[in-house]
Structure formats: structure tokens, C-alpha cells
């Protein structure tokens, strides 16, 4: 997975860890400058042995356990035994609504649920640290 400044295309963070491993809280150390971006482009690479008709994901951004934001993304059809790249655009909240990096640091947990239509396939948890 990588995160880019959507305006410049500059990669701000890249990780190669398999984030699909359930029952593990993963960690990412992301540069705090990402909070200044108007929008962030997220690229996910994933593989599937199974065909999926309506692959989608739901993400919850939790701050100290409380849901701040919830996002929904739809990929659609996935070919069996394929490796895919999925790029999504995430627009930032207005600057007046943004919390500073030192407040967010270690207190943000992104919970991602992967679905094929209504069937839950996997859930991943990623704690963010701003460096």
C-alpha cells in the first residue's frame, strides 16, 4: 500500500506489510505532512484466489475508540487467481476541522472491512503514528 499527495503525486508513505492478516493490530508511521494535503491518493495491492462479484471495503477511522469518519469504496468484479491494484482518492476535511498530529499520534485506528457484496471476507486494523 502507498499514500501519495494527490496534487503532486509524491509518495509520502509506502508499506509492504501484509495488512490482511486478521487478529493483529498493524502499525504505520506516516509523515505528519500528510495531514496538510488537500487530498491523499491511496493505492492498495491485493490478490484473490476466489472470484468476487462485488468487492468493496468499508473503513472506520477511530479516535480513541470513537468513530470520527466512515468511508465506503467499491471495486467491483475480481478475477479469480488475480493480483490487482486499487487506487482511491481521500479528500481531507477543512483545515479548521483537522486535529494536530501530536493529538492524533497513536490514537487513530483504521478498521477496514473487506466484503464481497454483503459477505465479510476479512477485517484489518491499522494504528497510525505521525512522525
C-alpha positions in Angstrom: 0.0 0.0 0.0 1.1 3.5 -0.6 -0.2 7.0 0.2 0.5 10.0 -2.2 -0.1 13.7 -2.2 -2.9 13.7 -4.7 -1.9 17.1 -6.1 1.8 16.3 -6.7 1.8 12.5 -6.9 4.7 12.4 -4.4 4.7 9.1 -2.4 4.5 10.1 1.3 4.4 6.6 2.8 4.8 3.1 1.5 4.4 -0.2 3.3 4.9 -3.8 2.2 3.5 -5.5 5.3 0.6 -7.9 4.6 -2.2 -5.9 6.2 -4.8 -8.6 5.5 -3.6 -10.7 8.5 -6.6 -10.7 10.8 -6.5 -10.5 14.6 -3.4 -8.4 14.5 -3.1 -4.7 15.0 -0.8 -3.4 12.4 1.2 -0.1 12.7 2.2 2.6 10.2 4.5 5.5 10.7 3.2 8.2 8.4 4.9 11.6 7.9 2.8 14.3 9.6 2.9 16.4 6.5 0.2 14.1 5.1 -2.2 16.0 7.3 -1.6 19.1 5.2 -2.6 17.5 1.9 -5.8 18.6 0.3 -6.3 15.0 -0.8 -4.5 11.7 -0.5 -4.3 9.0 -3.1 -4.2 5.5 -1.6 -3.0 2.6 -3.7 -3.7 -0.9 -2.4 -2.4 -4.1 -4.0 -4.3 -7.3 -3.3 -4.6 -10.8 -4.5 -7.6 -13.2 -4.6 -7.8 -16.9 -5.3 -11.6 -16.6 -5.5 -13.8 -14.7 -7.9 -15.7 -11.9 -6.3 -18.7 -10.2 -7.8 -18.9 -7.0 -5.8 -15.6 -6.4 -3.9 -15.9 -3.4 -1.6 -14.5 -2.1 1.6 -15.7 -0.1 4.5 -13.3 1.9 6.6 -13.8 3.4 10.0 -11.4 6.0 11.4 -11.5 5.6 15.1 -10.0 8.2 17.5 -9.6 6.7 21.0 -12.2 4.1 20.1 -14.8 6.7 18.8 -15.7 6.7 15.1 -14.7 10.0 13.5 -15.3 9.1 9.9 -16.6 6.2 7.9 -15.7 5.7 4.2 -17.1 3.3 1.6 -15.2 2.2 -1.5 -16.4 -0.2 -4.3 -14.0 -2.1 -6.6 -16.5 -4.4 -8.3 -15.6 -7.7 -10.1 -12.4 -9.5 -9.1 -11.0 -12.2 -11.4 -10.0 -15.5 -9.6 -6.3 -16.0 -9.1 -5.5 -12.4 -9.8 -3.4 -9.6 -8.3 -4.9 -6.2 -8.5 -4.1 -2.6 -7.8 -6.8 -0.3 -6.4 -6.4 3.4 -6.2 -8.8 5.6 -4.2 -8.9 9.4 -3.5 -9.5 10.5 0.0 -10.3 14.2 0.4 -9.2 16.0 3.6 -11.6 17.7 6.0 -11.4 21.5 6.0 -8.2 22.7 7.8 -10.3 24.2 10.6 -11.6 20.7 11.4 -8.2 19.0 11.4 -6.7 17.8 14.7 -2.9 18.3 15.1 -0.5 15.4 14.5 0.5 15.3 18.2 -3.1 14.7 19.3 -3.7 12.1 16.6 -0.4 10.3 17.1 -1.1 6.7 18.2 -4.7 7.4 18.8 -6.0 6.8 15.3 -7.0 3.2 14.4 -8.3 2.5 10.9 -10.5 -0.5 10.8 -11.1 -1.8 7.3 -13.7 -4.5 6.5 -13.5 -6.2 3.1 -16.7 -7.6 1.6 -17.9 -9.5 -1.5 -21.3 -7.9 -1.7 -22.6 -8.5 1.9 -20.2 -11.3 2.8 -17.5 -10.2 5.2 -14.2 -11.6 3.8 -11.7 -10.1 6.2 -11.1 -7.2 8.7 -7.8 -5.4 9.2 -6.7 -2.9 11.9 -4.0 -0.3 11.3 -2.8 2.1 14.0 -1.3 5.4 12.7 1.7 7.2 14.2 2.6 10.6 12.8 6.3 11.2 12.6 
